[in-house]
């Protein structure tokens, strides 16, 4: 078999692995390989370096194409969310940081043990500072099953919140600031609860109560309905943000909402 045909065949095989609109080329390549399957093996054996180089190039091109497709899909979904924002349930007894009638609403679905949620906490702090008096923040739960301390941490937060929302907020902040100490288990949670002035006897009574359990389950169900599979997940005036994006990303969303006349601050 001539070198040129071998080269064409193995490069064509790589071509098959990438996105293309040339269906005729694909058909020709498929026919060659079907008629003589060994041709590809022979081409690789005779010209391994060239084949690897072409394969690496094809893989790089495929990754770039996939990245562009993902970016386009994300932009499409973002555009749709401006017109059809997601609506989180704001309960009558919801604990809210900031003015209850603030024009900006930031809802977070989070896991106390998730390292990315620690970054999310930093972002929330930045947003609360930048838009002070104009933003309200609502913390909801999405404890992931593979984080051993996530569920019990959520229960402590809710048990404390039933006593005093300010103490619950203080507990929330303290856990994220010292997140690495969660490896110490419930002893860290108990110490933190005492630190914020919570009634420990009441926590013991409420920790596994139906009220606490159902609250967390409702948050998790809502997160799932919004496609929040990982943590952290956010809704900024109904615009979903899935992941630990930096504060600048949220600033840009606020600016876009203003530009579209959907937010006045």
C-alpha atoms as a printed R data frame, in Angstrom:
    type eleno elety resid chain resno       x      y      z
1   ATOM     1    CA   UNK     A     1   0.000  0.000  0.000
2   ATOM     2    CA   UNK     A     2   1.365  3.371 -0.935
3   ATOM     3    CA   UNK     A     3   2.413  5.808  1.793
4   ATOM     4    CA   UNK     A     4   0.032  8.508  0.593
5   ATOM     5    CA   UNK     A     5  -2.995  6.249  0.957
6   ATOM     6    CA   UNK     A     6  -1.874  5.146  4.406
7   ATOM     7    CA   UNK     A     7  -1.396  8.732  5.480
8   ATOM     8    CA   UNK     A     8  -4.802  9.737  4.152
9   ATOM     9    CA   UNK     A     9  -6.455  6.820  5.906
10  ATOM    10    CA   UNK     A    10  -5.047  7.393  9.360
11  ATOM    11    CA   UNK     A    11  -5.537 11.147  9.168
12  ATOM    12    CA   UNK     A    12  -9.060 10.478  7.986
13  ATOM    13    CA   UNK     A    13  -9.631  8.206 10.952
14  ATOM    14    CA   UNK     A    14  -8.685 11.103 13.194
15  ATOM    15    CA   UNK     A    15 -10.974 13.318 11.139
16  ATOM    16    CA   UNK     A    16 -13.812 10.978 12.035
17  ATOM    17    CA   UNK     A    17 -13.236 11.696 15.713
18  ATOM    18    CA   UNK     A    18 -13.874 15.426 15.391
19  ATOM    19    CA   UNK     A    19 -16.903 17.528 14.477
20  ATOM    20    CA   UNK     A    20 -17.325 18.102 10.778
21  ATOM    21    CA   UNK     A    21 -20.016 18.972  8.286
22  ATOM    22    CA   UNK     A    22 -18.356 17.077  5.435
23  ATOM    23    CA   UNK     A    23 -20.640 14.035  5.364
24  ATOM    24    CA   UNK     A    24 -19.307 12.877  1.991
25  ATOM    25    CA   UNK     A    25 -15.790 12.624  3.395
26  ATOM    26    CA   UNK     A    26 -17.093 10.646  6.338
27  ATOM    27    CA   UNK     A    27 -18.885  8.229  4.040
28  ATOM    28    CA   UNK     A    28 -15.751  7.628  1.968
29  ATOM    29    CA   UNK     A    29 -13.614  7.045  5.035
30  ATOM    30    CA   UNK     A    30 -16.162  4.690  6.555
31  ATOM    31    CA   UNK     A    31 -16.274  2.659  3.329
32  ATOM    32    CA   UNK     A    32 -12.481  2.324  3.189
33  ATOM    33    CA   UNK     A    33 -12.293  1.104  6.766
34  ATOM    34    CA   UNK     A    34 -15.206 -1.285  6.249
35  ATOM    35    CA   UNK     A    35 -13.650 -2.802  3.122
36  ATOM    36    CA   UNK     A    36 -10.212 -3.167  4.668
37  ATOM    37    CA   UNK     A    37 -10.177 -2.769  8.481
38  ATOM    38    CA   UNK     A    38  -6.456 -3.590  8.670
39  ATOM    39    CA   UNK     A    39  -5.550 -0.493  6.738
40  ATOM    40    CA   UNK     A    40  -5.799  1.685  9.821
41  ATOM    41    CA   UNK     A    41  -3.625 -0.638 11.914
42  ATOM    42    CA   UNK     A    42  -0.998 -0.752  9.185
43  ATOM    43    CA   UNK     A    43  -0.996  3.023  8.904
44  ATOM    44    CA   UNK     A    44  -0.484  3.469 12.636
45  ATOM    45    CA   UNK     A    45   2.294  0.865 12.781
46  ATOM    46    CA   UNK     A    46   4.217  2.418  9.898
47  ATOM    47    CA   UNK     A    47   3.774  6.043 10.971
48  ATOM    48    CA   UNK     A    48   3.130  6.102 14.747
49  ATOM    49    CA   UNK     A    49   4.636  9.545 15.389
50  ATOM    50    CA   UNK     A    50   2.554 11.215 12.705
51  ATOM    51    CA   UNK     A    51  -0.566  9.422 13.904
52  ATOM    52    CA   UNK     A    52  -0.045 10.488 17.529
53  ATOM    53    CA   UNK     A    53   0.573 14.073 16.474
54  ATOM    54    CA   UNK     A    54  -2.599 14.100 14.393
55  ATOM    55    CA   UNK     A    55  -4.568 12.457 17.190
56  ATOM    56    CA   UNK     A    56  -3.374 15.018 19.720
57  ATOM    57    CA   UNK     A    57  -4.300 17.834 17.368
58  ATOM    58    CA   UNK     A    58  -7.736 16.312 16.804
59  ATOM    59    CA   UNK     A    59  -8.265 15.901 20.545
60  ATOM    60    CA   UNK     A    60  -7.288 19.536 21.141
61  ATOM    61    CA   UNK     A    61  -9.648 20.705 18.410
62  ATOM    62    CA   UNK     A    62 -12.441 18.556 19.825
63  ATOM    63    CA   UNK     A    63 -11.923 20.003 23.321
64  ATOM    64    CA   UNK     A    64 -11.992 23.538 21.956
65  ATOM    65    CA   UNK     A    65 -15.157 22.772 20.016
66  ATOM    66    CA   UNK     A    66 -16.804 21.244 23.090
67  ATOM    67    CA   UNK     A    67 -15.797 24.291 25.117
68  ATOM    68    CA   UNK     A    68 -17.350 26.617 22.555
69  ATOM    69    CA   UNK     A    69 -20.527 24.542 22.499
70  ATOM    70    CA   UNK     A    70 -20.772 24.597 26.301
71  ATOM    71    CA   UNK     A    71 -20.202 28.342 26.342
72  ATOM    72    CA   UNK     A    72 -22.880 28.872 23.708
73  ATOM    73    CA   UNK     A    73 -25.313 26.675 25.631
74  ATOM    74    CA   UNK     A    74 -24.611 28.524 28.882
75  ATOM    75    CA   UNK     A    75 -25.171 31.876 27.165
76  ATOM    76    CA   UNK     A    76 -28.438 30.590 25.747
77  ATOM    77    CA   UNK     A    77 -29.639 29.404 29.154
78  ATOM    78    CA   UNK     A    78 -28.550 32.667 30.765
79  ATOM    79    CA   UNK     A    79 -30.459 34.652 28.175
80  ATOM    80    CA   UNK     A    80 -33.559 32.542 28.811
81  ATOM    81    CA   UNK     A    81 -33.278 33.058 32.564
82  ATOM    82    CA   UNK     A    82 -33.449 36.840 32.169
83  ATOM    83    CA   UNK     A    83 -36.874 36.427 30.608
84  ATOM    84    CA   UNK     A    84 -37.988 33.511 32.801
85  ATOM    85    CA   UNK     A    85 -36.213 33.812 36.162
86  ATOM    86    CA   UNK     A    86 -36.469 30.944 38.614
87  ATOM    87    CA   UNK     A    87 -38.614 31.615 41.658
88  ATOM    88    CA   UNK     A    88 -37.427 30.281 45.005
89  ATOM    89    CA   UNK     A    89 -39.881 29.897 47.859
90  ATOM    90    CA   UNK     A    90 -39.445 32.643 50.432
91  ATOM    91    CA   UNK     A    91 -41.231 31.310 53.501
92  ATOM    92    CA   UNK     A    92 -43.113 33.522 55.930
93  ATOM    93    CA   UNK     A    93 -40.607 32.607 58.644
94  ATOM    94    CA   UNK     A    94 -37.571 32.856 56.349
95  ATOM    95    CA   UNK     A    95 -34.360 34.111 57.910
96  ATOM    96    CA   UNK     A    96 -33.128 36.977 55.773
97  ATOM    97    CA   UNK     A    97 -29.910 38.922 55.961
98  ATOM    98    CA   UNK     A    98 -30.487 42.474 54.829
99  ATOM    99    CA   UNK     A    99 -33.701 44.436 54.239
100 ATOM   100    CA   UNK     A   100 -36.663 42.137 53.638
101 ATOM   101    CA   UNK     A   101 -37.809 44.361 50.764
102 ATOM   102    CA   UNK     A   102 -34.376 44.770 49.149
103 ATOM   103    CA   UNK     A   103 -34.391 44.966 45.308
104 ATOM   104    CA   UNK     A   104 -31.644 42.335 45.025
105 ATOM   105    CA   UNK     A   105 -32.393 38.824 46.251
106 ATOM   106    CA   UNK     A   106 -29.551 36.326 46.572
107 ATOM   107    CA   UNK     A   107 -30.495 32.739 47.408
108 ATOM   108    CA   UNK     A   108 -27.780 30.152 48.006
109 ATOM   109    CA   UNK     A   109 -28.069 26.349 48.059
110 ATOM   110    CA   UNK     A   110 -25.060 25.234 50.023
111 ATOM   111    CA   UNK     A   111 -23.190 22.499 51.873
112 ATOM   112    CA   UNK     A   112 -21.284 23.490 55.026
113 ATOM   113    CA   UNK     A   113 -18.515 20.972 54.285
114 ATOM   114    CA   UNK     A   114 -18.049 21.738 50.587
115 ATOM   115    CA   UNK     A   115 -14.732 23.577 49.964
116 ATOM   116    CA   UNK     A   116 -16.266 25.393 46.993
117 ATOM   117    CA   UNK     A   117 -19.019 26.662 49.295
118 ATOM   118    CA   UNK     A   118 -16.293 28.257 51.381
119 ATOM   119    CA   UNK     A   119 -15.413 30.282 48.288
120 ATOM   120    CA   UNK     A   120 -19.107 30.944 47.806
121 ATOM   121    CA   UNK     A   121 -19.229 32.310 51.347
122 ATOM   122    CA   UNK     A   122 -16.486 34.803 50.469
123 ATOM   123    CA   UNK     A   123 -18.493 35.868 47.428
124 ATOM   124    CA   UNK     A   124 -21.636 36.338 49.510
125 ATOM   125    CA   UNK     A   125 -19.718 38.495 51.999
126 ATOM   126    CA   UNK     A   126 -18.461 40.656 49.119
127 ATOM   127    CA   UNK     A   127 -21.960 41.069 47.686
128 ATOM   128    CA   UNK     A   128 -23.483 41.953 51.046
129 ATOM   129    CA   UNK     A   129 -20.822 44.589 51.510
130 ATOM   130    CA   UNK     A   130 -21.004 46.081 48.009
131 ATOM   131    CA   UNK     A   131 -24.802 46.274 47.907
132 ATOM   132    CA   UNK     A   132 -25.399 46.931 51.600
133 ATOM   133    CA   UNK     A   133 -28.973 48.030 52.208
134 ATOM   134    CA   UNK     A   134 -29.995 46.923 48.705
135 ATOM   135    CA   UNK     A   135 -29.582 43.142 48.930
136 ATOM   136    CA   UNK     A   136 -31.192 40.375 50.937
137 ATOM   137    CA   UNK     A   137 -29.528 36.988 51.364
138 ATOM   138    CA   UNK     A   138 -31.266 33.682 52.028
139 ATOM   139    CA   UNK     A   139 -29.312 30.539 52.904
140 ATOM   140    CA   UNK     A   140 -30.760 27.175 51.866
141 ATOM   141    CA   UNK     A   141 -29.437 23.668 52.254
142 ATOM   142    CA   UNK     A   142 -28.051 21.183 49.756
143 ATOM   143    CA   UNK     A   143 -25.911 18.823 51.877
144 ATOM   144    CA   UNK     A   144 -24.167 16.316 49.617
145 ATOM   145    CA   UNK     A   145 -24.204 12.666 50.644
146 ATOM   146    CA   UNK     A   146 -20.430 12.197 50.369
147 ATOM   147    CA   UNK     A   147 -19.724 14.985 52.879
148 ATOM   148    CA   UNK     A   148 -19.955 13.278 56.255
149 ATOM   149    CA   UNK     A   149 -20.554 16.443 58.291
150 ATOM   150    CA   UNK     A   150 -22.801 18.265 55.811
151 ATOM   151    CA   UNK     A   151 -26.204 17.056 56.993
152 ATOM   152    CA   UNK     A   152 -25.510 17.355 60.714
153 ATOM   153    CA   UNK     A   153 -24.156 20.878 60.125
154 ATOM   154    CA   UNK     A   154 -27.355 21.818 58.299
155 ATOM   155    CA   UNK     A   155 -29.388 20.445 61.193
156 ATOM   156    CA   UNK     A   156 -27.430 22.515 63.706
157 ATOM   157    CA   UNK     A   157 -27.988 25.636 61.621
158 ATOM   158    CA   UNK     A   158 -31.731 25.014 61.449
159 ATOM   159    CA   UNK     A   159 -32.002 24.137 65.135
160 ATOM   160    CA   UNK     A   160 -30.239 27.388 66.010
161 ATOM   161    CA   UNK     A   161 -32.310 29.345 63.490
162 ATOM   162    CA   UNK     A   162 -35.449 28.183 65.305
163 ATOM   163    CA   UNK     A   163 -34.079 29.969 68.381
164 ATOM   164    CA   UNK     A   164 -32.635 33.144 66.892
165 ATOM   165    CA   UNK     A   165 -31.819 33.985 63.280
166 ATOM   166    CA   UNK     A   166 -28.927 36.259 64.243
167 ATOM   167    CA   UNK     A   167 -27.312 33.412 66.149
168 ATOM   168    CA   UNK     A   168 -27.895 31.166 63.135
169 ATOM   169    CA   UNK     A   169 -26.170 33.684 60.861
170 ATOM   170    CA   UNK     A   170 -23.268 33.873 63.316
171 ATOM   171    CA   UNK     A   171 -23.059 30.066 63.333
172 ATOM   172    CA   UNK     A   172 -23.110 30.018 59.508
173 ATOM   173    CA   UNK     A   173 -20.222 32.489 59.315
174 ATOM   174    CA   UNK     A   174 -18.167 30.775 62.007
175 ATOM   175    CA   UNK     A   175 -18.421 27.342 60.376
176 ATOM   176    CA   UNK     A   176 -17.319 28.620 56.978
177 ATOM   177    CA   UNK     A   177 -14.475 30.641 58.450
178 ATOM   178    CA   UNK     A   178 -13.167 27.547 60.262
179 ATOM   179    CA   UNK     A   179 -14.453 24.930 57.832
180 ATOM   180    CA   UNK     A   180 -11.365 22.729 58.182
181 ATOM   181    CA   UNK     A   181 -12.370 22.046 61.813
182 ATOM   182    CA   UNK     A   182 -15.419 20.126 60.602
183 ATOM   183    CA   UNK     A   183 -13.084 17.135 60.495
184 ATOM   184    CA   UNK     A   184 -13.480 17.142 64.294
185 ATOM   185    CA   UNK     A   185 -17.111 16.240 63.793
186 ATOM   186    CA   UNK     A   186 -19.960 17.249 66.048
187 ATOM   187    CA   UNK     A   187 -17.657 18.500 68.785
188 ATOM   188    CA   UNK     A   188 -16.793 21.473 66.535
189 ATOM   189    CA   UNK     A   189 -20.460 22.140 65.818
190 ATOM   190    CA   UNK     A   190 -21.326 22.034 69.503
191 ATOM   191    CA   UNK     A   191 -18.467 24.362 70.374
192 ATOM   192    CA   UNK     A   192 -19.523 26.789 67.633
193 ATOM   193    CA   UNK     A   193 -23.147 26.684 68.774
194 ATOM   194    CA   UNK     A   194 -22.065 27.538 72.326
195 ATOM   195    CA   UNK     A   195 -19.828 30.290 70.966
196 ATOM   196    CA   UNK     A   196 -22.771 32.043 69.299
197 ATOM   197    CA   UNK     A   197 -24.880 31.745 72.454
198 ATOM   198    CA   UNK     A   198 -27.333 29.050 71.380
199 ATOM   199    CA   UNK     A   199 -29.403 27.118 73.931
200 ATOM   200    CA   UNK     A   200 -27.740 23.699 73.840
201 ATOM   201    CA   UNK     A   201 -30.617 21.891 75.543
202 ATOM   202    CA   UNK     A   202 -33.033 23.223 72.946
203 ATOM   203    CA   UNK     A   203 -30.658 22.241 70.126
204 ATOM   204    CA   UNK     A   204 -30.564 18.701 71.461
205 ATOM   205    CA   UNK     A   205 -34.356 18.636 71.430
206 ATOM   206    CA   UNK     A   206 -34.776 20.178 67.971
207 ATOM   207    CA   UNK     A   207 -31.808 18.700 66.094
208 ATOM   208    CA   UNK     A   208 -33.639 15.674 64.695
209 ATOM   209    CA   UNK     A   209 -37.123 17.134 64.858
210 ATOM   210    CA   UNK     A   210 -39.601 16.882 62.003
211 ATOM   211    CA   UNK     A   211 -39.483 20.656 61.536
212 ATOM   212    CA   UNK     A   212 -35.720 20.654 60.959
213 ATOM   213    CA   UNK     A   213 -35.743 17.541 58.782
214 ATOM   214    CA   UNK     A   214 -38.572 18.735 56.545
215 ATOM   215    CA   UNK     A   215 -36.993 22.178 56.160
216 ATOM   216    CA   UNK     A   216 -33.760 20.703 54.853
217 ATOM   217    CA   UNK     A   217 -35.588 18.221 52.626
218 ATOM   218    CA   UNK     A   218 -37.657 21.030 51.109
219 ATOM   219    CA   UNK     A   219 -34.513 23.031 50.320
220 ATOM   220    CA   UNK     A   220 -32.897 20.020 48.680
221 ATOM   221    CA   UNK     A   221 -36.003 19.309 46.608
222 ATOM   222    CA   UNK     A   222 -36.197 22.916 45.455
223 ATOM   223    CA   UNK     A   223 -32.504 22.909 44.520
224 ATOM   224    CA   UNK     A   224 -33.046 19.750 42.475
225 ATOM   225    CA   UNK     A   225 -35.998 21.296 40.658
226 ATOM   226    CA   UNK     A   226 -33.665 24.103 39.573
227 ATOM   227    CA   UNK     A   227 -30.996 21.696 38.327
228 ATOM   228    CA   UNK     A   228 -28.674 22.394 41.253
229 ATOM   229    CA   UNK     A   229 -26.828 19.084 41.485
230 ATOM   230    CA   UNK     A   230 -23.611 20.394 43.011
231 ATOM   231    CA   UNK     A   231 -22.734 23.145 45.434
232 ATOM   232    CA   UNK     A   232 -22.780 26.034 45.719
233 ATOM   233    CA   UNK     A   233 -25.742 27.069 43.628
234 ATOM   234    CA   UNK     A   234 -27.212 30.573 43.586
235 ATOM   235    CA   UNK     A   235 -30.193 32.501 42.348
236 ATOM   236    CA   UNK     A   236 -29.610 36.219 41.846
237 ATOM   237    CA   UNK     A   237 -33.049 37.709 41.271
238 ATOM   238    CA   UNK     A   238 -33.927 34.356 39.779
239 ATOM   239    CA   UNK     A   239 -30.841 34.092 37.557
240 ATOM   240    CA   UNK     A   240 -29.173 30.721 38.293
241 ATOM   241    CA   UNK     A   241 -25.442 30.586 38.962
242 ATOM   242    CA   UNK     A   242 -24.196 27.034 39.373
243 ATOM   243    CA   UNK     A   243 -20.754 27.006 40.929
244 ATOM   244    CA   UNK     A   244 -18.330 29.078 42.988
245 ATOM   245    CA   UNK     A   245 -18.077 32.039 40.641
246 ATOM   246    CA   UNK     A   246 -16.162 35.126 41.850
247 ATOM   247    CA   UNK     A   247 -17.967 38.230 43.046
248 ATOM   248    CA   UNK     A   248 -17.246 40.036 39.754
249 ATOM   249    CA   UNK     A   249 -19.477 37.565 37.923
250 ATOM   250    CA   UNK     A   250 -22.396 38.563 40.158
251 ATOM   251    CA   UNK     A   251 -21.561 42.249 39.799
252 ATOM   252    CA   UNK     A   252 -21.848 41.815 36.043
253 ATOM   253    CA   UNK     A   253 -25.220 40.084 36.422
254 ATOM   254    CA   UNK     A   254 -26.484 42.971 38.528
255 ATOM   255    CA   UNK     A   255 -25.283 45.372 35.838
256 ATOM   256    CA   UNK     A   256 -27.011 43.360 33.130
257 ATOM   257    CA   UNK     A   257 -30.268 43.306 35.095
258 ATOM   258    CA   UNK     A   258 -30.042 47.083 35.428
259 ATOM   259    CA   UNK     A   259 -29.281 47.514 31.745
260 ATOM   260    CA   UNK     A   260 -32.351 45.466 30.835
261 ATOM   261    CA   UNK     A   261 -34.541 47.527 33.138
262 ATOM   262    CA   UNK     A   262 -35.220 44.548 35.419
263 ATOM   263    CA   UNK     A   263 -33.506 46.048 38.478
264 ATOM   264    CA   UNK     A   264 -33.295 49.515 39.981
265 ATOM   265    CA   UNK     A   265 -30.902 50.179 42.832
